Amino acid sequence: MRLRRAHLNAAGRRLEVRAAALRSWLILRVFLPMRSGRTARLRYAAVLDGHTVNLHAELPASVTLPDRAHLVLGSGRQRYESPARVYEGPGGTVLMDAVVLLGAEMGGAPVDAGRRQLHLRLDHGRRTRRLPLLLVEPPVPYEGPTKPMAASGVTGRRHRIGRSVTGSARVVTADARPGAEVLKVHITHAGVAVDFRVLGTRIDEPRAEFLASGRRIQQPVAVGEDGITRVEVPLEGMTPRRTRPEHWDVVVCGASGTGLRLGRRLHDVRNPLRVFAMRGTVIAPPGHRPLLVQPRYTAAGNLRITCTPMPEAD
C-alpha cells in the first residue's frame, strides 16, 4: 500500500511538472505574442514579508504617461485600488512600480481565500485605459540567509503571485494554517510567561499544558482584547526530579481536546535556531536548588524550555 501511494505521488508530481511546462509554452509561444501590445509585462512580481505585493512592469509602446495610475486588485464590487507610479525609463520605455498591502487588519486590501486578478488603470483626462499584467515566468525563490515568507506574520494567511492560463497575474490567497505563534517569552525568578496568538482556528475554553517526559502541568490562559494570549507557569513545578535536564513543550488545548503546540513559524529566516536564540537564565526557585532555564526553538519551530540543575548544586 505504501509503495503504491509513493508511485501515485510520483506520477502526480510528473503530471504537475508537465502541466507547468505546457502552460509556460502556451504563454510564451501563443498568448505573449497575441497580447504583447495590450498588456503590461511584469519584470518583477513578488510577495514580500508575507503580505506586501511588489510589482515592476514594462508597459506597451502605445502607452503615454498618464495623469493618474492605479493598480486594481479584484473586480466588480470586490476590488481594491492602490496608487501606482508610471514613469519613463531608459530608451523611452514606460515603466510601472506598484505596492499593495494585503490585509484589512493592517490598513490594506481586505482579502480572504481565493484568487484575485491584477490590472493597471491609466487615466488620461476623462479617458481610462485598463491593462492586464502579464506574468511570463512565476517568481523564483532566492538564496541567502532569509527566504520568502510563506505566510503573513500578522494574519497567518498565505499569499502568492499566480497566473491564469493566458498568463494574467493574480494574487492567490489561502487561509492561515491552524497554529499557536509565540510572540514573546518572559523569564522571572517566579516563573515563565509566554505570549502567543492562535491563528487559523478557534479554541473554546483554552488552557495550556507544559509537557515533559512523564510530567504534565496544566495552566489557565488569559486572552487579551488584542487577541494576544498569555500563559504563566511557576518554575518550582518545572524543577527537574533528577540530575539531568528536562525538556518542556507547551501545548494550548480547548474543550474539544485538540491541541496546538506553541512555536515560531511565521518568519523568513533559514536558521531560526541561531537567529531566535534566547539567553539562558540561572534561577533559584523558592525551596529548590538553582537551575538553568533555557528557552529555545526546535528545528521544527516548536518552543521548548529546558531546565537543567546547576552542577555546583549537586
Solvent accessible surface area in square Angstrom, and as a share of the most:
residue,aa,sasa,rsa
1,M,169,0.75
2,R,203,0.74
3,L,128,0.64
4,R,165,0.60
5,R,128,0.47
6,A,51,0.40
7,H,114,0.51
8,L,112,0.56
9,N,75,0.39
10,A,27,0.21
11,A,35,0.27
12,G,30,0.29
13,R,144,0.53
14,R,130,0.48
15,L,114,0.57
16,E,120,0.54
17,V,104,0.60
18,R,157,0.57
19,A,60,0.47
20,A,56,0.44
21,A,63,0.49
22,L,104,0.52
23,R,85,0.31
24,S,23,0.15
25,W,124,0.44
26,L,49,0.24
27,I,0,0.00
28,L,70,0.35
29,R,161,0.59
30,V,52,0.30
31,F,39,0.16
32,L,24,0.12
33,P,82,0.51
34,M,115,0.51
35,R,28,0.10
36,S,62,0.40
37,G,45,0.43
38,R,136,0.50
39,T,5,0.03
40,A,0,0.00
41,R,111,0.41
42,L,13,0.06
43,R,137,0.50
44,Y,102,0.39
45,A,7,0.06
46,A,18,0.14
47,V,18,0.10
48,L,70,0.35
49,D,74,0.38
50,G,1,0.01
51,H,21,0.09
52,T,19,0.11
53,V,1,0.00
54,N,39,0.20
55,L,3,0.01
56,H,43,0.19
57,A,0,0.00
58,E,56,0.25
59,L,8,0.04
60,P,11,0.07
61,A,115,0.89
62,S,75,0.48
63,V,7,0.04
64,T,93,0.54
65,L,93,0.46
66,P,24,0.15
67,D,95,0.49
68,R,126,0.46
69,A,9,0.07
70,H,39,0.17
71,L,1,0.00
72,V,1,0.01
73,L,4,0.02
74,G,5,0.05
75,S,69,0.45
76,G,57,0.54
77,R,246,0.90
78,Q,153,0.68
79,R,119,0.43
80,Y,68,0.26
81,E,58,0.26
82,S,14,0.09
83,P,104,0.65
84,A,16,0.12
85,R,143,0.52
86,V,26,0.15
87,Y,51,0.20
88,E,109,0.49
89,G,13,0.12
90,P,116,0.73
91,G,88,0.84
92,G,45,0.43
93,T,43,0.25
94,V,16,0.09
95,L,9,0.04
96,M,0,0.00
97,D,44,0.23
98,A,5,0.04
99,V,78,0.45
100,V,4,0.02
101,L,60,0.30
102,L,1,0.00
103,G,1,0.01
104,A,60,0.47
105,E,107,0.48
106,M,52,0.23
107,G,66,0.63
108,G,6,0.06
109,A,0,0.00
110,P,90,0.57
111,V,11,0.07
112,D,83,0.43
113,A,54,0.42
114,G,30,0.29
115,R,151,0.55
116,R,41,0.15
117,Q,116,0.51
118,L,4,0.02
119,H,34,0.15
120,L,0,0.00
121,R,38,0.14
122,L,0,0.00
123,D,10,0.05
124,H,35,0.16
125,G,47,0.45
126,R,249,0.91
127,R,164,0.60
128,T,66,0.38
129,R,81,0.30
130,R,131,0.48
131,L,2,0.01
132,P,44,0.27
133,L,0,0.00
134,L,0,0.00
135,L,7,0.04
136,V,9,0.05
137,E,94,0.42
138,P,59,0.37
139,P,59,0.37
140,V,125,0.72
141,P,99,0.63
142,Y,105,0.40
143,E,155,0.70
144,G,33,0.32
145,P,118,0.74
146,T,52,0.30
147,K,75,0.32
148,P,55,0.35
149,M,27,0.12
150,A,77,0.60
151,A,10,0.08
152,S,0,0.00
153,G,25,0.24
154,V,65,0.38
155,T,18,0.11
156,G,4,0.04
157,R,53,0.19
158,R,64,0.24
159,H,13,0.06
160,R,132,0.48
161,I,11,0.05
162,G,7,0.07
163,R,21,0.08
164,S,24,0.15
165,V,80,0.46
166,T,44,0.25
167,G,0,0.00
168,S,23,0.15
169,A,1,0.00
170,R,54,0.20
171,V,1,0.00
172,V,18,0.10
173,T,5,0.03
174,A,35,0.27
175,D,83,0.43
176,A,14,0.11
177,R,158,0.58
178,P,84,0.53
179,G,20,0.20
180,A,1,0.01
181,E,14,0.06
182,V,4,0.02
183,L,69,0.34
184,K,121,0.51
185,V,24,0.14
186,H,51,0.23
187,I,46,0.23
188,T,77,0.45
189,H,128,0.57
190,A,78,0.60
191,G,8,0.08
192,V,1,0.01
193,A,11,0.08
194,V,0,0.00
195,D,19,0.10
196,F,0,0.00
197,R,41,0.15
198,V,45,0.26
199,L,26,0.13
200,G,43,0.42
201,T,62,0.36
202,R,203,0.74
203,I,33,0.17
204,D,75,0.39
205,E,133,0.60
206,P,45,0.28
207,R,81,0.29
208,A,0,0.00
209,E,9,0.04
210,F,0,0.00
211,L,46,0.23
212,A,15,0.12
213,S,110,0.71
214,G,87,0.83
215,R,34,0.12
216,R,147,0.54
217,I,32,0.16
218,Q,101,0.45
219,Q,36,0.16
220,P,106,0.67
221,V,28,0.16
222,A,66,0.51
223,V,94,0.54
224,G,36,0.34
225,E,191,0.86
226,D,104,0.54
227,G,39,0.38
228,I,60,0.31
229,T,8,0.05
230,R,92,0.34
231,V,1,0.01
232,E,96,0.43
233,V,3,0.01
234,P,57,0.36
235,L,0,0.00
236,E,90,0.40
237,G,28,0.27
238,M,0,0.00
239,T,16,0.09
240,P,8,0.05
241,R,177,0.65
242,R,144,0.53
243,T,96,0.56
244,R,150,0.55
245,P,59,0.37
246,E,23,0.10
247,H,86,0.38
248,W,0,0.00
249,D,18,0.10
250,V,0,0.00
251,V,18,0.10
252,V,1,0.01
253,C,10,0.06
254,G,3,0.03
255,A,66,0.51
256,S,100,0.64
257,G,53,0.51
258,T,92,0.53
259,G,36,0.35
260,L,28,0.14
261,R,98,0.36
262,L,0,0.00
263,G,0,0.00
264,R,82,0.30
265,R,98,0.36
266,L,41,0.21
267,H,29,0.13
268,D,47,0.24
269,V,18,0.10
270,R,104,0.38
271,N,64,0.33
272,P,21,0.13
273,L,90,0.45
274,R,187,0.68
275,V,86,0.49
276,F,31,0.13
277,A,71,0.55
278,M,51,0.23
279,R,214,0.78
280,G,22,0.21
281,T,50,0.29
282,V,78,0.45
283,I,2,0.01
284,A,58,0.45
285,P,3,0.02
286,P,102,0.64
287,G,87,0.83
288,H,82,0.37
289,R,80,0.29
290,P,48,0.30
291,L,1,0.01
292,L,59,0.30
293,V,0,0.00
294,Q,49,0.22
295,P,1,0.01
296,R,88,0.32
297,Y,11,0.04
298,T,18,0.10
299,A,90,0.70
300,A,71,0.55
301,G,4,0.04
302,N,20,0.10
303,L,0,0.00
304,R,62,0.23
305,I,0,0.00
306,T,14,0.08
307,C,0,0.00
308,T,37,0.21
309,P,6,0.04
310,M,32,0.14
311,P,102,0.64
312,E,132,0.59
313,A,37,0.29
314,D,117,0.61
